[in-house]
């Protein structure tokens, strides 16, 4: 939300309050305030484009201006009776009521403000839209459809390079009615989101090859909703390959330019959806294995990234359902060196597997998220059966969405209210920074960057509990 947006919204509400509460004050300031607000709205529209959030503000300015004119007219008429003033009274009440939607519309900001990465490296990004010729697309009816896997690479970049700003979300001009947690029409301004990364920058020359982290998002969530977390991790010296899983994710663009939206097929005899989720977990794990396959092929990643990734040191990380996918991929693919599950429930037979590579569980505050027995028992069983080092940490005052960009879609007052109702008072900035500190420490040894202590990283923050699981 820009300074211009804030000033116009506040100016409209203050002017409307004066029009309702004090006819005399409103009449004096209206000749100056109304033109300023109108010109401001025109400039805002020309500079930033139309936001649906601004529509109630436009209506409020018009209503308050009309109310001032009507009040001046009735004040100049000495013959006006109480009955003839009734329309004016109703107009005042209407203008007062309009202040509510005008204020509430700004609960969801037009352009979220993402945190600047904290690591020492500038961040570059590049998008790859691959087709797995060996797999049919399970979500569509056509036998000719092949599985697409969309990957966005975030990597340490040469700060001297020159690149274009990276677009936040796929399909911004063709968004569906609903994009996970928000109506698509409220995201029309997301082309202005600053991802703090540039497209197609050269890779940073400090290292010949950089360790690799695959990232799988939560169920239905676009990879974009983790930009704050991912860009920060890349700035710390990792190539992060964020994966969109088509037809489950809310919106993504396929290799042929098609905008893919969810196609879910929950069987009637699967009331809790566990069979469907288990099958979808297999699809996700296969997507991650396909990405590792691509890393083994020369020139798959184009002229900038090919040969610059340490393909012998690859880990999988994910949030929510993506965390389960990361664990499943680690269980099946010996090429992966470690996995981290951020607040994800496990499905199918995964809890009965025995992991032979390091595994990390980072979870939100149990008191706020109220994790299910399936989450607790499944992750507990997986950690207990593992023969490699395992770690578990719980971040107090973080809820399930604190690891994502979603809290930043709300204005500060709305975010504060949501934290009181749903938890997450720690906030996304500190939650994501703490998570990445723990992740970096956990990944150091399996990705060949030396020894580190995840417990020491967690201890730098208040109220993060956990450590090694033996």
C-alpha positions as CSV (number, residue, x, y, z in Angstrom):
1,X,0.0,0.0,0.0
2,X,1.7,3.2,-1.2
3,X,1.8,6.5,0.7
4,X,-0.5,7.9,-1.9
5,X,-3.1,5.2,-1.2
6,X,-2.9,5.8,2.5
7,X,-3.3,9.5,2.2
8,X,-6.2,9.3,-0.2
9,X,-8.0,6.7,1.9
10,X,-7.5,8.6,5.2
11,X,-8.4,11.9,3.5
12,X,-11.7,10.5,2.2
13,X,-12.7,9.1,5.6
14,X,-11.8,12.2,7.5
15,X,-13.7,14.4,5.0
16,X,-16.7,12.1,5.2
17,X,-16.6,12.3,9.0
18,X,-16.5,16.1,8.9
19,X,-19.5,16.1,6.4
20,X,-21.5,13.9,8.7
21,X,-20.5,15.4,12.1
22,X,-20.1,19.1,11.3
23,X,-21.9,20.8,8.5
24,X,-20.1,24.1,9.0
25,X,-16.5,22.6,9.0
26,X,-17.3,20.5,5.9
27,X,-18.6,23.5,4.0
28,X,-15.5,25.5,4.7
29,X,-13.0,22.8,3.7
30,X,-14.9,21.2,0.8
31,X,-13.8,23.7,-1.8
32,X,-10.2,22.7,-1.2
33,X,-10.5,19.1,-0.1
34,X,-12.8,17.8,-2.8
35,X,-10.7,18.9,-5.7
36,X,-7.5,17.6,-4.0
37,X,-9.2,14.2,-3.4
38,X,-10.5,14.0,-7.0
39,X,-7.2,15.0,-8.5
40,X,-5.4,12.5,-6.2
41,X,-7.7,9.7,-7.2
42,X,-7.1,10.5,-10.9
43,X,-3.4,10.6,-10.4
44,X,-3.5,7.4,-8.4
45,X,-5.5,5.6,-11.1
46,X,-3.1,6.8,-13.8
47,X,0.1,5.9,-11.9
48,X,-1.0,2.7,-10.2
49,X,-4.0,1.5,-12.1
50,X,-7.4,0.6,-10.8
51,X,-7.7,-1.3,-7.5
52,X,-11.0,-2.9,-6.5
53,X,-10.1,-1.9,-2.9
54,X,-10.4,1.8,-4.0
55,X,-13.9,1.5,-5.3
56,X,-15.6,2.2,-1.9
57,X,-13.3,5.1,-1.4
58,X,-14.4,6.7,-4.8
59,X,-18.0,6.2,-3.8
60,X,-17.4,7.7,-0.3
61,X,-15.7,10.9,-1.8
62,X,-18.7,11.4,-4.2
63,X,-21.2,10.8,-1.4
64,X,-19.5,13.1,1.1
65,X,-19.1,15.8,-1.6
66,X,-22.8,15.5,-2.5
67,X,-23.8,15.6,1.2
68,X,-21.9,18.9,1.6
69,X,-23.7,20.4,-1.4
70,X,-27.1,19.2,-0.1
71,X,-26.4,20.6,3.3
72,X,-25.5,24.0,1.9
73,X,-28.6,24.1,-0.1
74,X,-30.9,23.2,2.8
75,X,-29.1,25.7,5.1
76,X,-29.8,28.5,2.6
77,X,-33.6,27.7,2.5
78,X,-35.3,29.3,5.6
79,X,-38.6,27.6,4.7
80,X,-37.3,24.1,5.0
81,X,-39.3,22.0,7.4
82,X,-38.3,19.0,9.5
83,X,-40.1,16.7,7.1
84,X,-38.4,18.2,4.0
85,X,-35.1,17.7,5.8
86,X,-35.6,13.9,6.0
87,X,-33.8,13.2,2.7
88,X,-30.8,15.1,4.1
89,X,-30.9,13.1,7.3
90,X,-30.9,9.9,5.3
91,X,-28.0,11.1,3.2
92,X,-26.0,11.8,6.3
93,X,-26.7,8.3,7.6
94,X,-25.8,6.8,4.2
95,X,-22.5,8.7,4.0
96,X,-21.7,7.5,7.6
97,X,-22.4,3.9,6.6
98,X,-20.2,4.2,3.5
99,X,-17.2,4.8,5.8
100,X,-17.4,1.2,7.0
101,X,-16.9,-0.6,3.6
102,X,-14.4,2.1,2.6
103,X,-12.3,1.3,5.7
104,X,-12.8,-2.5,5.5
105,X,-11.9,-2.6,1.8
106,X,-8.4,-1.7,2.8
107,X,-8.0,-4.7,5.1
108,X,-6.6,-6.5,2.0
109,X,-3.8,-4.3,0.6
110,X,-3.6,-3.9,-3.2
111,X,0.2,-4.5,-3.3
112,X,1.8,-6.5,-0.5
113,X,5.1,-5.4,0.8
114,X,7.5,-8.3,1.0
115,X,10.6,-8.3,3.4
116,X,14.0,-7.7,1.9
117,X,16.2,-10.8,2.0
118,X,18.7,-10.8,4.9
119,X,21.5,-12.8,3.3
120,X,24.7,-11.4,1.8
121,X,23.8,-12.2,-1.8
122,X,21.7,-10.5,-4.4
123,X,18.9,-12.7,-5.7
124,X,18.3,-13.7,-9.3
125,X,15.4,-15.8,-10.6
126,X,14.4,-17.7,-13.7
127,X,11.3,-19.8,-14.5
128,X,11.3,-23.2,-16.3
129,X,8.2,-24.9,-17.6
130,X,9.0,-28.5,-18.2
131,X,7.0,-31.4,-19.6
132,X,7.6,-35.0,-18.3
133,X,7.1,-37.0,-21.5
134,X,7.1,-40.2,-19.4
135,X,4.0,-39.4,-17.4
136,X,0.4,-38.7,-18.4
137,X,-1.4,-35.9,-16.6
138,X,-3.6,-37.6,-14.0
139,X,-5.9,-34.6,-13.4
140,X,-7.2,-34.2,-17.0
141,X,-9.4,-36.4,-19.2
142,X,-7.3,-36.3,-22.3
143,X,-4.9,-39.3,-22.7
144,X,-2.6,-37.1,-24.7
145,X,-1.9,-34.6,-21.9
146,X,1.5,-35.0,-20.3
147,X,2.6,-33.9,-16.9
148,X,3.9,-30.4,-16.6
149,X,6.2,-29.3,-13.8
150,X,6.8,-25.6,-13.3
151,X,10.0,-24.6,-11.5
152,X,11.2,-21.2,-10.5
153,X,14.9,-21.0,-9.6
154,X,16.0,-18.4,-7.0
155,X,19.7,-18.2,-6.7
156,X,22.7,-16.1,-5.5
157,X,23.3,-13.6,-8.2
158,X,26.0,-11.3,-9.4
159,X,25.1,-7.9,-8.0
160,X,26.7,-6.2,-11.0
161,X,24.3,-7.9,-13.4
162,X,21.3,-6.2,-15.0
163,X,17.9,-7.9,-15.1
164,X,14.2,-7.2,-15.2
165,X,12.0,-7.2,-12.1
166,X,10.5,-10.6,-11.5
167,X,6.7,-10.9,-11.6
168,X,5.2,-12.2,-8.4
169,X,2.4,-14.5,-9.6
170,X,1.7,-16.5,-12.8
171,X,-1.4,-15.6,-14.8
172,X,-2.0,-12.1,-13.4
173,X,-4.1,-11.2,-16.4
174,X,-6.1,-14.4,-16.3
175,X,-6.6,-15.1,-12.6
176,X,-9.5,-17.4,-11.5
177,X,-12.2,-16.1,-9.2
178,X,-10.4,-17.5,-6.2
179,X,-6.7,-17.8,-5.6
180,X,-6.3,-19.9,-2.4
181,X,-7.2,-17.4,0.3
182,X,-8.2,-14.4,-1.8
183,X,-10.7,-13.4,-4.6
184,X,-8.6,-13.0,-7.8
185,X,-10.0,-9.5,-8.4
186,X,-8.2,-8.3,-5.3
187,X,-4.9,-9.4,-6.7
188,X,-4.9,-7.3,-9.9
189,X,-2.3,-5.0,-8.5
190,X,0.2,-7.8,-7.7
191,X,2.2,-7.1,-10.8
192,X,3.7,-4.3,-8.7
193,X,4.8,-6.6,-5.9
194,X,8.6,-6.2,-5.3
195,X,10.0,-9.7,-5.1
196,X,13.5,-8.3,-4.3
197,X,14.8,-10.5,-7.2
198,X,15.7,-9.8,-10.8
199,X,15.1,-12.1,-13.8
200,X,18.0,-13.7,-15.6
201,X,20.9,-12.2,-13.6
202,X,24.2,-14.0,-13.9
203,X,25.0,-16.4,-11.1
204,X,27.2,-15.1,-8.3
205,X,30.9,-16.0,-9.0
206,X,31.9,-16.6,-5.4
207,X,31.4,-20.4,-5.8
208,X,31.8,-22.6,-8.7
209,X,28.6,-24.6,-7.8
210,X,25.9,-23.8,-5.3
211,X,23.9,-26.3,-3.2
212,X,20.4,-27.0,-4.2
213,X,17.1,-27.0,-2.3
214,X,13.8,-28.2,-3.9
215,X,10.8,-26.4,-2.4
216,X,7.2,-27.7,-2.5
217,X,4.3,-25.3,-1.5
218,X,1.3,-26.1,0.7
219,X,-1.8,-27.7,-0.8
220,X,-3.3,-25.5,-3.5
221,X,-0.8,-22.6,-2.7
222,X,1.1,-21.1,-5.6
223,X,4.9,-21.1,-5.3
224,X,4.6,-17.3,-5.3
225,X,3.0,-17.3,-1.8
226,X,6.4,-18.3,-0.3
227,X,8.5,-15.6,-2.0
228,X,9.5,-14.0,1.2
229,X,10.8,-17.3,2.6
230,X,12.4,-18.5,-0.6
231,X,14.1,-15.3,-1.7
232,X,15.7,-15.0,1.8
233,X,17.0,-18.6,1.7
234,X,18.5,-17.9,-1.8
235,X,20.2,-14.8,-0.5
236,X,22.0,-17.0,2.1
237,X,23.8,-19.1,-0.6
238,X,21.3,-21.7,-1.9
239,X,19.7,-22.3,-5.3
240,X,16.1,-22.8,-4.4
241,X,13.9,-24.6,-7.0
242,X,10.3,-23.7,-6.1
243,X,7.8,-26.1,-7.7
244,X,4.2,-25.5,-8.8
245,X,2.2,-28.7,-9.0
246,X,-0.4,-28.1,-11.8
247,X,-4.1,-28.7,-11.4
248,X,-3.7,-28.7,-7.6
249,X,-2.1,-25.3,-7.3
250,X,-4.6,-22.4,-7.4
251,X,-3.0,-20.9,-10.6
252,X,0.1,-21.6,-12.7
253,X,1.1,-21.3,-16.3
254,X,2.0,-24.4,-18.3
255,X,4.7,-24.9,-20.9
256,X,2.2,-24.1,-23.8
257,X,0.9,-20.9,-22.1
258,X,-2.3,-22.5,-20.7
259,X,-3.3,-21.2,-17.3
260,X,-4.0,-24.2,-15.1
261,X,-6.4,-24.1,-12.1
262,X,-7.4,-26.8,-9.7
263,X,-9.1,-30.0,-10.8
264,X,-9.8,-32.1,-7.7
265,X,-11.4,-35.5,-7.8
266,X,-12.4,-36.6,-4.3
267,X,-14.0,-40.1,-4.5
268,X,-17.4,-40.5,-2.9
269,X,-16.1,-43.4,-0.8
270,X,-13.3,-41.2,0.6
271,X,-15.1,-39.0,3.1
272,X,-12.0,-37.6,4.9
273,X,-10.0,-37.3,1.6
274,X,-7.1,-39.4,3.0
275,X,-7.0,-41.6,-0.1
276,X,-7.1,-38.7,-2.5
277,X,-4.3,-36.9,-0.5
278,X,-2.2,-40.1,-0.4
279,X,-2.5,-40.3,-4.2
280,X,-1.7,-36.7,-4.6
281,X,1.3,-37.1,-2.4
282,X,2.6,-39.7,-4.8
283,X,2.1,-37.2,-7.7
284,X,4.0,-34.5,-5.9
285,X,6.9,-36.9,-5.0
286,X,7.1,-37.9,-8.6
287,X,7.3,-34.2,-9.6
288,X,10.2,-33.6,-7.2
289,X,12.0,-36.7,-8.6
290,X,11.5,-35.4,-12.1
291,X,13.1,-32.1,-11.1
292,X,16.1,-34.0,-9.8
293,X,16.2,-35.9,-13.1
294,X,16.4,-32.6,-14.9
295,X,19.3,-31.5,-12.9
296,X,21.3,-34.4,-14.2
297,X,20.8,-33.5,-17.8
298,X,23.3,-31.0,-19.4
299,X,22.0,-27.6,-20.3
300,X,18.5,-28.2,-19.0
301,X,18.8,-25.1,-16.8
302,X,19.9,-22.8,-19.7
303,X,23.1,-20.8,-20.1
304,X,23.1,-19.1,-16.7
305,X,22.4,-22.0,-14.3
306,X,23.7,-25.0,-16.2
307,X,26.9,-26.2,-14.6
308,X,26.5,-23.9,-11.6
309,X,24.5,-26.2,-9.4
310,X,26.0,-28.7,-7.0
311,X,23.8,-31.6,-8.1
312,X,25.6,-34.0,-5.7
313,X,24.1,-32.0,-2.8
314,X,20.3,-31.6,-3.1
315,X,17.8,-31.3,-0.3
316,X,14.0,-31.1,-0.3
317,X,12.0,-28.7,1.8
318,X,8.3,-27.9,1.9
319,X,5.5,-26.3,3.8
320,X,2.3,-28.1,4.9
321,X,1.4,-30.7,2.2
322,X,4.7,-29.7,0.5
323,X,6.5,-30.7,3.7
324,X,5.0,-34.2,3.4
325,X,6.0,-34.3,-0.3
326,X,9.6,-33.4,0.7
327,X,9.7,-36.3,3.2
328,X,8.2,-38.7,0.7
329,X,10.7,-37.7,-1.9
330,X,13.6,-38.2,0.6
331,X,12.2,-41.7,1.4
332,X,12.2,-42.7,-2.3
333,X,15.1,-40.9,-4.0
334,X,18.6,-41.7,-2.8
335,X,19.9,-38.7,-4.7
336,X,18.4,-36.4,-2.0
337,X,20.7,-35.7,0.9
338,X,18.1,-34.3,3.5
339,X,14.6,-33.1,3.8
340,X,12.7,-30.6,6.0
341,X,9.0,-30.6,6.7
342,X,7.5,-27.2,7.7
343,X,4.2,-27.8,9.5
344,X,3.0,-30.6,7.2
345,X,0.7,-33.6,8.0
346,X,1.9,-36.9,6.5
347,X,-0.3,-39.3,4.5
348,X,-0.5,-42.9,3.4
349,X,2.3,-45.2,4.5
350,X,4.9,-42.4,4.9
351,X,4.8,-42.4,8.7
352,X,5.9,-46.1,8.6
353,X,8.9,-45.4,6.4
354,X,12.5,-45.4,7.8
355,X,14.5,-42.4,6.6
356,X,18.2,-42.9,6.1
357,X,19.1,-39.2,5.6
358,X,18.7,-36.3,8.0
359,X,15.2,-35.0,8.5
360,X,13.9,-31.8,10.1
361,X,10.5,-30.9,11.4
362,X,9.7,-27.2,12.0
363,X,6.2,-26.7,13.4
364,X,4.0,-23.8,14.3
365,X,2.7,-23.2,17.8
366,X,0.5,-26.2,18.8
367,X,-1.7,-24.0,21.0
368,X,-2.5,-21.8,18.0
369,X,-2.6,-24.3,15.1
370,X,-4.0,-27.2,17.1
371,X,-2.2,-29.9,15.0
372,X,-4.2,-33.0,14.4
373,X,-3.4,-36.4,15.9
374,X,-2.4,-37.4,12.3
375,X,0.2,-34.6,12.2
376,X,1.6,-35.4,15.7
377,X,1.6,-39.2,15.4
378,X,2.7,-39.3,11.8
379,X,5.7,-37.0,12.2
380,X,6.6,-38.6,15.5
381,X,6.6,-42.1,14.0
382,X,8.7,-40.9,11.0
383,X,11.3,-39.3,13.3
384,X,11.3,-42.3,15.6
385,X,11.9,-44.8,12.8
386,X,14.6,-42.8,11.1
387,X,18.2,-44.1,11.3
388,X,19.7,-40.7,10.4
389,X,19.8,-37.5,12.6
390,X,16.4,-36.0,13.1
391,X,15.4,-32.6,14.6
392,X,12.1,-31.1,15.7
393,X,11.4,-27.5,16.6
394,X,8.2,-25.7,17.6
395,X,8.0,-21.9,17.0
396,X,5.8,-20.2,19.6
397,X,3.3,-17.6,18.5
398,X,3.5,-18.7,14.9
399,X,0.5,-20.2,13.1
400,X,0.3,-22.3,10.0
401,X,0.3,-19.3,7.7
402,X,3.2,-17.4,9.3
403,X,5.6,-19.3,7.0
404,X,3.9,-17.8,3.9
405,X,3.4,-14.4,2.4
406,X,-0.4,-14.6,3.2
407,X,-0.3,-12.4,6.4
408,X,1.3,-9.6,4.2
409,X,-1.8,-9.6,2.1
410,X,-3.5,-7.8,5.0
411,X,-3.0,-4.2,6.2
412,X,-1.3,-3.8,9.5
413,X,-4.6,-3.3,11.5
414,X,-6.2,-6.3,9.9
415,X,-3.1,-8.4,10.4
416,X,-3.1,-7.4,14.1
417,X,-6.8,-8.4,14.4
418,X,-6.2,-11.7,12.6
419,X,-3.3,-12.5,15.0
420,X,-5.6,-12.0,18.0
421,X,-8.3,-14.3,16.4
422,X,-6.2,-16.9,14.6
423,X,-2.7,-16.6,16.2
424,X,0.5,-15.8,14.6
425,X,1.5,-12.8,16.7
426,X,5.2,-13.5,16.1
427,X,4.6,-12.3,12.6
428,X,5.8,-13.6,9.2
429,X,9.1,-11.6,9.2
430,X,10.5,-13.2,12.4
431,X,8.9,-16.6,11.8
432,X,10.4,-16.9,8.3
433,X,13.8,-15.5,9.5
434,X,13.9,-18.0,12.4
435,X,12.9,-20.8,10.1
436,X,15.6,-20.1,7.6
437,X,18.2,-19.8,10.3
438,X,17.3,-23.3,11.5
439,X,17.1,-24.6,7.9
440,X,20.5,-23.2,7.0
441,X,22.1,-24.7,10.1
442,X,20.4,-28.0,9.4
443,X,21.4,-28.1,5.7
444,X,25.1,-27.2,6.2
445,X,26.4,-30.7,6.7
446,X,24.3,-32.8,4.3
447,X,24.8,-30.2,1.6
448,X,28.6,-30.1,2.1
449,X,28.9,-26.7,3.6
450,X,30.4,-27.8,7.0
451,X,29.0,-28.5,10.4
452,X,26.4,-26.3,12.1
453,X,24.0,-26.7,15.0
454,X,20.3,-26.2,14.4
455,X,19.7,-26.0,18.1
456,X,22.1,-23.0,18.4
457,X,20.3,-21.3,15.6
458,X,16.9,-21.8,17.3
459,X,18.3,-20.6,20.6
460,X,18.9,-17.1,19.2
461,X,15.1,-16.6,19.3
462,X,12.7,-16.5,22.1
463,X,10.3,-19.4,22.7
464,X,11.5,-21.8,20.1
465,X,11.6,-25.2,21.7
466,X,13.0,-28.5,20.5
467,X,16.2,-30.1,19.3
468,X,17.5,-33.5,18.2
469,X,15.1,-36.4,18.2
470,X,16.7,-39.6,19.4
